[in-house]
Amino acid sequence: MNESKLMKFVLVGAAAGAVISMFDRKTRENTKEKTKQMKDMAVYYAKNRDELQRMLEQKIEVAQEVYENASTNISTIISKMDDVKEIPASVQNMVSDTKNIVKNSNAERLN
């Protein structure tokens, strides 16, 4: 019940905001121009459906390329993170090996 009231008041608020914004001349003119452009575009694509289909296919291809690139980049980042996780262990091993070499070297000098 509360959700339906919320949506109702959100829509009423949006409508009131739209009406109030139309008191500004520049907003009215801009809205009228954008509405005319949208109408002209809808009429054009209604008559030229093949062109609309080609445009949509191109947009889909671009979106797929972006997805594939993002997926590749994420995989690379994850791989690099795994490499970075291994660095502390290898550094610790190097420090331990170096410590052992120094100990052995000092022990040989003392003998």
Backbone hydrogen bonds, N-H to C=O, Kabsch-Sander energy under -0.5 kcal/mol:
donor,donor_aa,acceptor,acceptor_aa,energy
5,K,1,M,-1.5
6,L,2,N,-2.4
7,M,3,E,-2.4
8,K,4,S,-2.0
9,F,5,K,-2.7
10,V,6,L,-2.4
11,L,7,M,-2.4
12,V,8,K,-2.3
13,G,9,F,-2.6
14,A,10,V,-2.4
15,A,11,L,-2.5
16,A,12,V,-2.6
17,G,13,G,-2.5
18,A,14,A,-2.3
19,V,15,A,-2.4
20,I,16,A,-2.6
21,S,17,G,-2.3
22,M,18,A,-1.0
22,M,19,V,-0.6
23,F,20,I,-1.6
24,D,21,S,-1.3
28,R,24,D,-2.2
29,E,25,R,-2.8
30,N,26,K,-2.6
31,T,27,T,-2.7
32,K,28,R,-2.6
33,E,29,E,-2.5
34,K,30,N,-2.7
35,T,31,T,-2.4
36,K,32,K,-2.2
37,Q,33,E,-2.5
38,M,34,K,-2.5
39,K,35,T,-2.4
40,D,36,K,-2.8
41,M,37,Q,-2.5
42,A,38,M,-2.4
43,V,39,K,-2.5
44,Y,40,D,-2.6
45,Y,41,M,-2.7
46,A,42,A,-1.7
47,K,43,V,-1.6
48,N,44,Y,-1.7
52,L,48,N,-1.7
53,Q,49,R,-2.6
54,R,50,D,-2.5
55,M,51,E,-2.6
56,L,52,L,-2.5
57,E,53,Q,-2.4
58,Q,54,R,-2.3
59,K,55,M,-2.3
60,I,56,L,-2.3
61,E,57,E,-2.4
62,V,58,Q,-2.5
63,A,59,K,-2.4
64,Q,60,I,-2.4
65,E,61,E,-2.4
66,V,62,V,-2.5
67,Y,63,A,-2.4
68,E,64,Q,-2.7
69,N,65,E,-2.7
70,A,66,V,-2.6
71,S,67,Y,-2.7
72,T,68,E,-2.5
73,N,69,N,-2.8
74,I,70,A,-2.7
75,S,71,S,-2.3
76,T,72,T,-2.4
77,I,73,N,-2.5
78,I,74,I,-2.6
79,S,75,S,-2.3
80,K,76,T,-2.6
81,M,77,I,-2.5
82,D,78,I,-2.1
83,D,79,S,-2.0
84,V,80,K,-2.5
85,K,81,M,-2.1
86,E,82,D,-1.2
87,I,83,D,-0.9
87,I,84,V,-0.6
89,A,85,K,-0.5
90,S,86,E,-2.0
91,V,87,I,-3.0
92,Q,88,P,-2.6
93,N,89,A,-2.3
94,M,90,S,-2.3
95,V,91,V,-2.7
96,S,92,Q,-2.5
97,D,93,N,-2.8
98,T,94,M,-2.8
99,K,95,V,-2.7
100,N,96,S,-2.3
101,I,97,D,-2.4
102,V,98,T,-2.6
103,K,99,K,-2.5
104,N,100,N,-2.7
105,S,101,I,-2.5
106,N,102,V,-2.7
107,A,103,K,-2.6
108,E,104,N,-2.1
109,R,105,S,-1.7
110,L,106,N,-1.9
111,N,107,A,-1.2
